[in-house]
Amino acid sequence: MATRPLARLLGENADLEPVRDRLAEVTLLQERFRQVAPATLSQACRVCAVDGSTVVVRADNAPVAAALRAMTPRLLEGLRDAAPPEKKAFKNKQVEELTGLRVEV
């Protein structure tokens, strides 16, 4: 059985367009997160999903999660504003309408 890279499969299959769009949103949010979070914290966590208008971040351990929870308002504001306007265009406007940040360990 021949294997193909996942990115190529996502690009070739029109049925997977929603998955591709969601992956693009999460990737953009991860880039924004790295811009707004302190470097020591951003290395120990990752944006893993967008659940409605809530960004879900996975932390490596409980102390990192606690620090992120304490910084939630600042991080949310930064996630909304960090990208230049040309990168804010998505099919849905969820990225600009973020209202929460959930941190999971």
Rosetta constraint file for C-alpha pairs under 8 A:
AtomPair CA 4 CA 8 HARMONIC 6.81 0.50
AtomPair CA 4 CA 9 HARMONIC 6.79 0.50
AtomPair CA 5 CA 9 HARMONIC 6.47 0.50
AtomPair CA 6 CA 10 HARMONIC 6.14 0.50
AtomPair CA 7 CA 11 HARMONIC 6.19 0.50
AtomPair CA 8 CA 12 HARMONIC 6.09 0.50
AtomPair CA 9 CA 13 HARMONIC 6.13 0.50
AtomPair CA 10 CA 14 HARMONIC 7.85 0.50
AtomPair CA 10 CA 16 HARMONIC 5.84 0.50
AtomPair CA 10 CA 17 HARMONIC 7.09 0.50
AtomPair CA 10 CA 19 HARMONIC 7.72 0.50
AtomPair CA 10 CA 20 HARMONIC 6.16 0.50
AtomPair CA 11 CA 16 HARMONIC 7.95 0.50
AtomPair CA 11 CA 17 HARMONIC 7.76 0.50
AtomPair CA 11 CA 20 HARMONIC 7.61 0.50
AtomPair CA 13 CA 17 HARMONIC 7.23 0.50
AtomPair CA 16 CA 20 HARMONIC 6.28 0.50
AtomPair CA 17 CA 21 HARMONIC 6.11 0.50
AtomPair CA 18 CA 22 HARMONIC 6.13 0.50
AtomPair CA 19 CA 23 HARMONIC 6.10 0.50
AtomPair CA 20 CA 24 HARMONIC 6.23 0.50
AtomPair CA 21 CA 25 HARMONIC 6.37 0.50
AtomPair CA 22 CA 26 HARMONIC 6.32 0.50
AtomPair CA 23 CA 27 HARMONIC 6.05 0.50
AtomPair CA 24 CA 28 HARMONIC 6.14 0.50
AtomPair CA 25 CA 29 HARMONIC 6.16 0.50
AtomPair CA 25 CA 90 HARMONIC 7.77 0.50
AtomPair CA 25 CA 95 HARMONIC 7.27 0.50
AtomPair CA 26 CA 30 HARMONIC 6.09 0.50
AtomPair CA 26 CA 47 HARMONIC 6.70 0.50
AtomPair CA 26 CA 48 HARMONIC 6.68 0.50
AtomPair CA 26 CA 49 HARMONIC 5.98 0.50
AtomPair CA 26 CA 50 HARMONIC 6.84 0.50
AtomPair CA 27 CA 31 HARMONIC 6.34 0.50
AtomPair CA 28 CA 32 HARMONIC 6.23 0.50
AtomPair CA 29 CA 33 HARMONIC 5.89 0.50
AtomPair CA 29 CA 47 HARMONIC 6.86 0.50
AtomPair CA 29 CA 79 HARMONIC 6.76 0.50
AtomPair CA 29 CA 95 HARMONIC 7.84 0.50
AtomPair CA 30 CA 34 HARMONIC 6.24 0.50
AtomPair CA 30 CA 46 HARMONIC 6.74 0.50
AtomPair CA 30 CA 47 HARMONIC 5.30 0.50
AtomPair CA 31 CA 35 HARMONIC 6.55 0.50
AtomPair CA 32 CA 36 HARMONIC 6.43 0.50
AtomPair CA 32 CA 78 HARMONIC 7.48 0.50
AtomPair CA 32 CA 79 HARMONIC 5.59 0.50
AtomPair CA 32 CA 82 HARMONIC 5.73 0.50
AtomPair CA 32 CA 83 HARMONIC 6.49 0.50
AtomPair CA 33 CA 37 HARMONIC 5.80 0.50
AtomPair CA 33 CA 42 HARMONIC 7.25 0.50
AtomPair CA 33 CA 47 HARMONIC 7.50 0.50
AtomPair CA 33 CA 75 HARMONIC 7.40 0.50
AtomPair CA 33 CA 78 HARMONIC 7.65 0.50
AtomPair CA 33 CA 79 HARMONIC 6.13 0.50
AtomPair CA 34 CA 38 HARMONIC 7.68 0.50
AtomPair CA 34 CA 39 HARMONIC 7.19 0.50
AtomPair CA 34 CA 42 HARMONIC 5.65 0.50
AtomPair CA 35 CA 82 HARMONIC 7.19 0.50
AtomPair CA 36 CA 75 HARMONIC 6.33 0.50
AtomPair CA 36 CA 78 HARMONIC 5.60 0.50
AtomPair CA 36 CA 79 HARMONIC 7.08 0.50
AtomPair CA 36 CA 82 HARMONIC 7.34 0.50
AtomPair CA 37 CA 41 HARMONIC 6.58 0.50
AtomPair CA 37 CA 42 HARMONIC 5.71 0.50
AtomPair CA 37 CA 75 HARMONIC 6.58 0.50
AtomPair CA 38 CA 42 HARMONIC 6.08 0.50
AtomPair CA 39 CA 43 HARMONIC 6.19 0.50
AtomPair CA 40 CA 44 HARMONIC 6.92 0.50
AtomPair CA 41 CA 45 HARMONIC 6.62 0.50
AtomPair CA 41 CA 64 HARMONIC 6.42 0.50
AtomPair CA 41 CA 68 HARMONIC 7.67 0.50
AtomPair CA 42 CA 46 HARMONIC 7.06 0.50
AtomPair CA 44 CA 59 HARMONIC 6.11 0.50
AtomPair CA 44 CA 60 HARMONIC 5.48 0.50
AtomPair CA 44 CA 61 HARMONIC 7.97 0.50
AtomPair CA 44 CA 64 HARMONIC 7.01 0.50
AtomPair CA 45 CA 57 HARMONIC 6.73 0.50
AtomPair CA 45 CA 58 HARMONIC 5.42 0.50
AtomPair CA 45 CA 59 HARMONIC 4.25 0.50
AtomPair CA 45 CA 60 HARMONIC 5.76 0.50
AtomPair CA 45 CA 64 HARMONIC 7.73 0.50
AtomPair CA 46 CA 57 HARMONIC 5.51 0.50
AtomPair CA 46 CA 58 HARMONIC 5.36 0.50
AtomPair CA 46 CA 59 HARMONIC 6.70 0.50
AtomPair CA 47 CA 55 HARMONIC 7.16 0.50
AtomPair CA 47 CA 56 HARMONIC 5.95 0.50
AtomPair CA 47 CA 57 HARMONIC 4.34 0.50
AtomPair CA 47 CA 58 HARMONIC 6.34 0.50
AtomPair CA 48 CA 55 HARMONIC 8.00 0.50
AtomPair CA 48 CA 56 HARMONIC 5.84 0.50
AtomPair CA 48 CA 57 HARMONIC 5.66 0.50
AtomPair CA 48 CA 58 HARMONIC 6.48 0.50
AtomPair CA 49 CA 55 HARMONIC 6.17 0.50
AtomPair CA 49 CA 56 HARMONIC 5.12 0.50
AtomPair CA 49 CA 57 HARMONIC 7.23 0.50
AtomPair CA 50 CA 54 HARMONIC 5.68 0.50
AtomPair CA 50 CA 55 HARMONIC 4.65 0.50
AtomPair CA 50 CA 56 HARMONIC 5.86 0.50
AtomPair CA 51 CA 55 HARMONIC 6.31 0.50
AtomPair CA 51 CA 56 HARMONIC 6.95 0.50
AtomPair CA 52 CA 94 HARMONIC 7.31 0.50
AtomPair CA 53 CA 94 HARMONIC 5.96 0.50
AtomPair CA 53 CA 95 HARMONIC 7.58 0.50
AtomPair CA 53 CA 97 HARMONIC 6.34 0.50
AtomPair CA 53 CA 98 HARMONIC 4.69 0.50
AtomPair CA 53 CA 99 HARMONIC 5.55 0.50
AtomPair CA 53 CA 100 HARMONIC 6.53 0.50
AtomPair CA 54 CA 98 HARMONIC 5.91 0.50
AtomPair CA 54 CA 99 HARMONIC 5.90 0.50
AtomPair CA 54 CA 100 HARMONIC 4.40 0.50
AtomPair CA 54 CA 101 HARMONIC 5.34 0.50
AtomPair CA 54 CA 102 HARMONIC 6.73 0.50
AtomPair CA 55 CA 98 HARMONIC 7.19 0.50
AtomPair CA 55 CA 100 HARMONIC 6.26 0.50
AtomPair CA 55 CA 101 HARMONIC 4.79 0.50
AtomPair CA 55 CA 102 HARMONIC 6.14 0.50
AtomPair CA 56 CA 101 HARMONIC 5.99 0.50
AtomPair CA 56 CA 102 HARMONIC 4.84 0.50
AtomPair CA 56 CA 103 HARMONIC 5.98 0.50
AtomPair CA 56 CA 104 HARMONIC 7.31 0.50
AtomPair CA 57 CA 101 HARMONIC 7.32 0.50
AtomPair CA 57 CA 102 HARMONIC 6.18 0.50
AtomPair CA 57 CA 103 HARMONIC 4.88 0.50
AtomPair CA 57 CA 104 HARMONIC 6.15 0.50
AtomPair CA 58 CA 65 HARMONIC 7.97 0.50
AtomPair CA 58 CA 103 HARMONIC 5.88 0.50
AtomPair CA 58 CA 104 HARMONIC 4.83 0.50
AtomPair CA 58 CA 105 HARMONIC 5.60 0.50
AtomPair CA 59 CA 64 HARMONIC 6.07 0.50
AtomPair CA 59 CA 65 HARMONIC 5.41 0.50
AtomPair CA 59 CA 103 HARMONIC 6.75 0.50
AtomPair CA 59 CA 104 HARMONIC 6.00 0.50
AtomPair CA 59 CA 105 HARMONIC 4.88 0.50
AtomPair CA 60 CA 64 HARMONIC 6.86 0.50
AtomPair CA 60 CA 65 HARMONIC 7.69 0.50
AtomPair CA 60 CA 105 HARMONIC 6.05 0.50
AtomPair CA 61 CA 65 HARMONIC 6.36 0.50
AtomPair CA 61 CA 105 HARMONIC 5.74 0.50
AtomPair CA 62 CA 66 HARMONIC 6.09 0.50
AtomPair CA 62 CA 105 HARMONIC 6.32 0.50
AtomPair CA 63 CA 67 HARMONIC 6.27 0.50
AtomPair CA 64 CA 68 HARMONIC 6.19 0.50
AtomPair CA 65 CA 69 HARMONIC 6.13 0.50
AtomPair CA 65 CA 103 HARMONIC 6.05 0.50
AtomPair CA 65 CA 104 HARMONIC 6.94 0.50
AtomPair CA 65 CA 105 HARMONIC 6.57 0.50
AtomPair CA 66 CA 70 HARMONIC 6.28 0.50
AtomPair CA 67 CA 71 HARMONIC 6.43 0.50
AtomPair CA 68 CA 72 HARMONIC 6.11 0.50
AtomPair CA 68 CA 103 HARMONIC 7.21 0.50
AtomPair CA 69 CA 102 HARMONIC 7.93 0.50
AtomPair CA 69 CA 103 HARMONIC 6.74 0.50
AtomPair CA 71 CA 75 HARMONIC 6.06 0.50
AtomPair CA 72 CA 76 HARMONIC 5.98 0.50
AtomPair CA 72 CA 101 HARMONIC 6.39 0.50
AtomPair CA 73 CA 77 HARMONIC 6.28 0.50
AtomPair CA 74 CA 78 HARMONIC 6.18 0.50
AtomPair CA 75 CA 79 HARMONIC 6.06 0.50
AtomPair CA 76 CA 80 HARMONIC 6.34 0.50
AtomPair CA 76 CA 98 HARMONIC 7.12 0.50
AtomPair CA 76 CA 99 HARMONIC 7.42 0.50
AtomPair CA 76 CA 100 HARMONIC 7.04 0.50
AtomPair CA 76 CA 101 HARMONIC 6.83 0.50
AtomPair CA 77 CA 81 HARMONIC 6.33 0.50
AtomPair CA 78 CA 82 HARMONIC 5.44 0.50
AtomPair CA 79 CA 83 HARMONIC 7.81 0.50
AtomPair CA 80 CA 95 HARMONIC 6.88 0.50
AtomPair CA 80 CA 96 HARMONIC 5.39 0.50
AtomPair CA 80 CA 97 HARMONIC 7.51 0.50
AtomPair CA 80 CA 98 HARMONIC 6.88 0.50
AtomPair CA 83 CA 87 HARMONIC 6.14 0.50
AtomPair CA 83 CA 88 HARMONIC 6.64 0.50
AtomPair CA 84 CA 88 HARMONIC 6.87 0.50
AtomPair CA 85 CA 89 HARMONIC 7.52 0.50
AtomPair CA 88 CA 95 HARMONIC 7.51 0.50
AtomPair CA 88 CA 96 HARMONIC 7.52 0.50
AtomPair CA 89 CA 93 HARMONIC 7.73 0.50
AtomPair CA 90 CA 95 HARMONIC 7.91 0.50
AtomPair CA 93 CA 97 HARMONIC 6.54 0.50
AtomPair CA 94 CA 98 HARMONIC 6.30 0.50
